[in-house]
Amino acid sequence: MQTKPTDIQFDVERNLIHFIWSEEKIVTLSHDQLRNACPCAFCRYNKIKKLPVSLVEHVQVTELNSQGYGVQICFSDGHNQGIFPWEYLKNIL
């Protein structure tokens, strides 16, 4: 089964990223949604302790780096620790 998306499209005006696996499976997430869904240990700890994941109200995705099984997403608040597995992104909603 293919877990890596066939395409990733950026909607810069609306701060959205479209992860496309097929015509039937498109996941669209805002930059803020991605920041709040960060799977790294730091962000998971903050969620468990009911602390804010980011102190910045609205973040931007500044960079995507393919890591084979997923993608490292870097944010404008300086956070870059999370690697988002493709399967996680595919089933995030």
trRosetta pair geometry for C-beta under 8 A, 3 or more apart (Angstrom, degrees):
i j d omega theta_ij theta_ji phi_ij phi_ji
2 6 7.6 28 151 -58 144 89
2 21 6.9 154 105 -160 107 97
3 69 7.7 5 96 -155 135 64
3 85 7.9 -26 155 163 134 88
3 86 4.3 121 142 97 93 126
3 87 5.1 -38 -152 -63 128 82
3 90 6.7 -110 -157 -20 74 147
4 86 5.1 -95 -92 -105 47 161
5 8 5.8 99 90 -62 138 80
5 19 4.6 -132 -71 -175 156 81
5 20 5.4 102 -172 64 114 44
5 21 5.1 -90 -118 -75 70 62
5 86 6.7 -162 -20 -146 74 110
5 89 7.7 -64 -37 102 118 130
5 90 7.7 178 -67 -82 89 94
6 20 5.8 -65 60 106 84 90
6 21 6.3 105 1 -147 89 28
6 22 7.0 80 5 -73 131 50
7 18 7.9 1 111 106 93 97
7 20 4.3 -6 64 59 92 121
8 17 6.5 -7 -173 -176 96 101
8 18 7.0 159 -159 82 46 58
8 19 5.8 -10 -110 -107 82 60
8 20 7.1 -165 -79 19 33 82
8 64 7.1 -123 132 116 161 172
9 17 7.3 157 81 -160 46 53
9 18 4.3 -7 58 56 97 111
9 20 6.7 41 -1 -16 102 120
10 16 7.6 153 -161 87 45 56
10 17 5.8 -20 -106 -108 64 74
10 18 7.8 -144 -65 21 21 78
11 14 4.6 -12 130 48 119 100
11 15 7.3 -35 94 34 83 14
11 16 4.0 8 52 58 118 98
11 17 7.4 -150 23 -72 77 28
11 18 6.9 72 -19 -20 102 101
12 15 7.4 22 -167 -74 30 44
14 30 7.8 -94 142 -112 83 90
15 30 5.6 43 113 -157 95 84
15 31 4.6 -71 175 0 105 112
15 32 7.6 52 133 -10 132 84
15 58 7.8 -35 -152 -178 174 109
15 60 6.7 -104 -128 -116 112 73
15 61 7.9 142 -161 11 80 90
16 28 5.6 5 -177 -175 121 99
16 29 6.9 153 -153 80 72 30
16 30 5.6 -49 -97 -96 69 56
16 31 7.7 -111 -81 -26 26 71
17 28 7.3 171 84 -148 41 55
17 29 5.8 -18 59 63 88 81
17 31 7.4 94 -13 -74 102 64
17 34 6.9 29 32 -49 127 142
17 61 6.5 12 -44 17 132 161
18 26 5.9 -11 -169 -174 100 106
18 27 7.4 152 -157 80 49 44
18 28 4.9 -17 -102 -98 74 84
19 26 7.1 157 79 -160 51 53
19 27 4.6 -11 58 61 104 96
19 28 7.7 -169 22 -76 67 35
19 29 7.4 14 -2 9 107 104
19 89 5.4 34 38 147 178 125
19 90 7.2 -119 120 -85 132 58
20 25 7.6 128 -161 97 45 66
20 26 5.0 -8 -108 -111 73 87
21 25 4.1 -23 60 93 114 118
21 26 7.3 -156 26 -77 70 42
21 27 7.8 44 -9 -2 102 94
21 90 6.1 48 -48 -121 144 111
22 25 5.0 54 44 32 84 91
23 26 7.7 -22 -160 -35 26 106
25 90 6.8 13 170 -155 129 96
27 89 6.1 166 83 157 153 79
27 90 6.3 -161 -22 -128 142 33
27 92 6.3 93 -165 41 143 104
27 93 6.2 -178 -135 -3 99 116
29 33 4.5 -130 -168 87 92 127
29 34 5.1 106 131 -56 128 88
29 37 7.5 -66 -156 19 145 144
29 89 7.7 -103 -8 -151 144 92
29 92 6.9 -1 -77 92 135 146
29 93 7.9 -154 -79 -57 94 105
30 33 4.5 101 52 3 79 102
30 34 7.1 -144 92 -3 44 84
31 34 5.8 -55 -152 36 32 112
31 35 6.4 34 151 -21 65 105
31 58 7.6 70 85 -179 116 75
31 59 5.6 -141 140 94 110 74
31 60 5.4 -32 -167 -130 164 32
31 61 4.8 -141 -122 -21 101 85
31 75 7.3 132 -180 -126 101 97
32 35 5.6 -52 -147 35 33 112
32 36 6.3 26 157 -13 66 108
32 58 6.1 -59 -73 -132 115 63
32 59 6.2 133 -92 39 60 82
33 36 5.9 -61 -147 42 29 106
33 37 6.1 18 157 -12 65 115
34 37 5.8 -66 -142 44 28 105
34 38 7.3 63 152 -61 60 73
34 61 6.4 17 72 -74 151 117
34 73 5.9 -95 162 146 129 165
34 75 7.9 179 103 -83 105 114
34 84 7.5 -54 -156 -69 96 155
35 38 6.1 -15 -168 -32 36 109
35 53 6.4 149 143 113 84 126
35 54 5.4 -16 160 -22 129 142
35 59 4.7 92 -63 52 155 141
35 75 5.4 81 -100 -109 107 153
35 77 7.3 77 -140 20 138 126
35 79 7.1 104 -141 64 94 139
36 53 5.4 151 -120 38 55 153
36 54 7.6 -94 -75 8 64 106
37 84 7.6 55 113 -114 105 120
37 92 6.0 31 -159 -154 156 127
38 43 4.0 116 88 -4 107 172
38 53 6.4 148 34 -172 113 130
38 73 7.6 -132 -104 67 91 114
38 79 6.9 -50 -102 146 165 138
38 81 7.5 72 176 73 128 84
38 82 3.9 -130 -160 -57 93 158
38 84 7.6 -90 -127 -71 50 97
39 43 7.1 3 -2 71 1 123
39 44 6.7 27 -167 -56 45 109
39 82 5.5 119 46 -150 62 108
39 83 7.4 -62 67 70 109 50
39 84 6.3 130 12 -104 114 60
39 85 7.5 -25 40 6 162 86
39 88 6.3 -44 -46 -168 149 163
40 43 5.0 84 60 16 82 101
40 44 6.8 -150 93 -7 38 92
40 81 4.2 78 -130 112 163 104
40 82 4.0 -111 -30 -82 102 74
40 83 7.6 95 -77 13 87 58
41 44 5.7 -57 -141 40 29 112
41 45 6.2 35 158 -24 65 105
41 81 7.8 -79 36 144 74 133
42 45 5.9 -56 -153 32 26 112
42 46 6.6 24 152 -16 62 106
42 81 6.0 65 20 73 124 156
43 46 5.6 -52 -148 36 35 112
43 47 6.4 37 153 -20 66 103
43 53 5.0 34 -142 -141 95 103
43 79 7.8 74 -62 -164 115 144
43 81 7.8 173 -14 75 101 114
43 82 6.5 -6 10 -71 139 123
44 47 5.7 -53 -149 35 33 112
44 48 6.4 33 153 -19 65 105
45 48 5.8 -56 -150 36 31 111
45 49 6.2 13 157 -3 66 112
45 51 8.0 -5 118 41 73 122
46 49 5.9 -66 -142 50 29 101
46 51 4.1 -92 -155 75 82 101
46 52 6.7 -46 174 85 128 27
46 53 5.4 146 96 -96 139 53
47 50 7.4 27 -177 -80 31 33
47 51 7.7 -82 -51 51 21 67
47 53 6.6 15 -62 -74 85 101
52 55 6.0 106 101 -83 136 53
54 59 5.9 -53 166 -42 168 133
54 75 7.4 -87 -104 127 143 153
54 77 5.0 142 -153 28 117 173
54 79 6.7 -101 -99 -12 104 142
55 77 7.1 149 51 -153 70 134
56 59 5.3 96 94 -73 123 87
56 76 7.1 -129 125 94 166 93
56 77 4.2 -154 11 -91 135 117
59 75 4.6 7 169 -174 134 116
59 76 5.0 179 -160 45 74 93
59 77 5.0 -61 -109 -17 120 104
59 79 7.9 -22 -144 34 156 112
60 75 6.9 144 75 -159 42 65
60 76 4.1 56 45 -27 86 130
61 64 6.9 20 167 -54 123 89
61 73 5.9 -58 -135 -169 107 103
61 74 7.2 101 -165 74 63 54
61 75 6.2 -49 -105 -101 45 64
61 76 7.8 -66 -35 -23 8 85
62 74 4.9 -65 66 106 95 99
62 75 6.3 123 6 -147 95 12
62 76 5.4 128 -46 -70 113 66
63 72 7.9 -5 111 106 95 91
63 73 7.6 160 86 -157 56 40
63 74 4.0 13 53 43 97 123
63 80 7.7 9 63 -120 113 118
64 71 5.3 -11 -167 -179 96 125
64 72 7.3 148 -160 77 44 56
64 73 5.9 -11 -106 -105 72 68
64 74 7.6 -142 -66 19 31 80
65 71 6.6 146 71 -164 42 69
65 72 4.2 -13 61 56 102 106
65 74 7.3 55 -6 -20 105 106
66 71 5.8 -39 -104 -106 45 80
67 70 5.2 -10 63 70 109 70
67 71 6.2 171 13 -101 90 22
67 72 5.5 92 -40 -26 122 89
67 83 5.2 -40 39 -145 164 123
69 83 8.0 59 80 151 90 123
69 85 5.6 -29 139 -130 94 87
69 86 6.6 -128 169 5 48 96
70 83 5.0 108 90 161 128 89
70 84 5.1 -171 -179 90 119 44
70 85 3.9 -88 -75 -104 128 32
70 86 5.3 -149 -100 -27 60 62
70 88 7.1 17 -116 31 128 111
70 89 7.5 141 -141 -9 92 114
71 83 7.0 170 83 -157 24 66
71 84 5.4 -19 62 59 78 95
71 86 7.3 84 -11 -74 89 72
71 89 7.5 17 30 -33 111 150
72 80 6.6 44 168 -179 109 82
72 82 7.1 147 -142 91 62 51
72 83 5.1 -39 -84 -100 72 75
72 84 7.7 155 -96 14 21 75
73 80 7.7 -147 99 -133 39 60
73 82 6.2 -21 48 83 89 103
73 84 5.9 23 -8 -4 114 123
74 79 7.5 174 -151 94 50 51
74 80 4.1 2 -113 -108 85 104
75 78 7.2 -27 84 38 80 24
75 79 4.7 6 46 59 116 90
75 80 7.0 -162 21 -70 68 63
79 82 7.2 27 151 1 106 100
84 88 5.6 -132 -173 81 71 124
84 89 5.3 70 151 -55 117 106
85 88 4.3 96 63 0 87 107
85 89 7.2 -162 91 -4 47 83
86 89 5.8 -59 -152 39 34 108
86 90 6.1 37 152 -25 68 108
87 90 5.5 -51 -144 33 32 116
87 91 6.4 0 165 8 65 111
88 91 6.7 -81 -149 51 22 87
88 92 6.3 52 152 -71 64 92
89 92 5.5 -21 -143 -25 32 122
